Amino acid sequence: MSTPVSACSLAQIPKHQIRRVANFHPNVWGNQFMTYTPEDKVIRACQEEQIEDLKKEVRRKLMAAGASHSQLLNFIDAVQRLGVAYRFEGEIEEALQQIHDSTFHDANHINGDLYNIALRFGLLKQQGCNISCGIFNKFKDEQGSFKEALIKDVQGMLRP
């Protein structure tokens, strides 16, 4: 059994449909964005070489043995915020593991200001390291509130 399909007759379709014409003013930007000129192969090769050189430099900085923990953590934070950390996952993981192994054995003996300790805590926690929040106890008073002196440490208090 088939159901009948009603066909639309040609008489029902309007013959002339009047469409409005918009007279827009010319684009202030012109047609400069409409054209595309492909890159020259030489320029592309130079750019790729520059990219590889920059990647090597970032890897070298991540693996630098002489860098202080504070500088290295700030550099890792910058690389992550730029959104290119996925290219250096192994190097970042190794650097953070070295920092964790060398500094987080005893939470009471960690030195540094609030910003650097918060940066270490955040990056290492994000990496999956087991870190106690007791490292922030040195910034608390006897009542368990943060010390009044921290009001002046804006960078440390705003550290995400």
Buried (B, 14 or more C-beta within 10 A) or exposed (E): EEEEEEEEEEEEEEEEEEEEEEEEEEEEEEEEEEEEEEEEEEEEEEEEEEEEEEEEEBBEBBBEEEBEBBEBBBBBBEBBEEEEBEEBEEBBEEBBEBBBEEBBEEBEEBEBBBBBBBBBBBBBEEBEBEBEEEBBEBBEEEEEEBEEEBEEBEEBEEBE
